[in-house]
Amino acid sequence: MRAEPQSFDRVLSSMCTEPHPAAREAAERFLATNPGDPGTYRTVADLEDDAIATLGEIAGLEIDAGRDGNGDGEHGEGPSGYVTSGGTEANVQALRIARGRADDGSGRARPTVVVPESAHFSFHKAADLLRIDLEVVPTTAARRVDLDAVRACVDENTAAVVGVAGSTEYGRVDPIPELGAIADSVDALLHVDAAWGGFVLPFTDHEWHFGHAAVDTMAIDPHKMGQAAVPAGGLLVRSAALLDELAVDTPYLESTSQATLTGTRSGAGVASAVAAMEELWPDGYRDQYVRSQNNAEWLASELEDRGYEVVDPVLPLVAASLPTSLFEALREEGWRLSRTGDDERVRFVCMPHVTRERLEVFLADLDRLTAESSAAAGVRAGSRGD
Ligand SMILES: *Cc1c(COP(=O)(O)O)cnc(C)c1O
């Protein structure tokens, strides 16, 4: 097999990026380890504890020193999360916790989960798997969830309210403290999806984490802005008791129970997450946030100068209305671009590999294609004799 992965040079819409060199090296070293069997693979299981401790620090979660992330019950406090295969698994598991907690065995109506329309499509997978009804509520003109709409649809069947901290399409942050109060009013859990935003939000003044609000569970992915190798997602829980909702007995392993969704898991993901966070938290991530945010604001103003409508980048993600013909011509040139769900806007995710130099090359291509297409339009107009 001689295939090589694509270069990141022209990848502008992905939420993944080149792993940090230390993360790449750690991933290779731990390829043949399985944190799903902590009794056997002790070193990587300990690394997972380190990963959860740092993720907790990033997300304002007070973790008890006696915590133990492996479900082997050696310490009193129990795990505060685990390294998932990604944001999707973290979201599925968070809703699974909420459903388990809401089910009092009385056979009441199906539990519901309230999500903003800006929520990631993984919540639809979760609802399908878990037989939960999603109540999708609209966002306001600011592209954040409409709190009145959330208040209007929560009731005794609500198992969880979801807030997005860094939405996939527009990089918006829902009002998390207010959502926490609403969830509390009906005894539902608050889940925050910071899968993408979690590694940039600490350097902003948004209120998004366990220390800011009554957050119960959170998705936060090292394999996106965290610069870890894929797969490395994160599920954090406010208290170990919440993870117990997920625990099943594991008869043939050395450990006694497992709260994860998958069984065998990637030790490479765990080790690379620890390596990336050791290298980069907090200063490296802060520097990267500043670079990415500056690039997003620069790109937004360059596109506005060219007459395109641009959604203000609150986080390092720009959404701009480019004509379909231009979008397609740019893709023909090899630019990896995608559009928002309503097809209205092209997304530019200013990940670490999206440097100013690469954006300059992109804009030069955009200008050339624009000039070529107006020259072609001029020729057509001329040949019609007008
Ligand atoms: C990317 C993303 C997800 C899904 O994460 P995967 O790692 O692709 O499973 C969920 N939520 C948000 C907000 C995301 O940006």
The ligand as a Gaussian input file, in Angstrom:
#p B3LYP/6-31G(d) Opt

LIG

0 1
 C      -17.360000      17.897000      14.961000
 C      -18.475000      18.110000      15.907000
 C      -19.151000      17.014000      16.463000
 C      -18.873000      15.595000      16.033000
 O      -17.621000      15.177000      16.422000
 P      -16.925000      13.910000      15.714000
 O      -15.594000      13.915000      16.369000
 O      -16.901000      14.208000      14.247000
 O      -17.736000      12.721000      16.035000
 C      -20.129000      17.276000      17.388000
 N      -20.431000      18.522000      17.747000
 C      -19.801000      19.607000      17.240000
 C      -20.187000      20.981000      17.693000
 C      -18.807000      19.424000      16.286000
 O      -18.207000      20.507000      15.767000

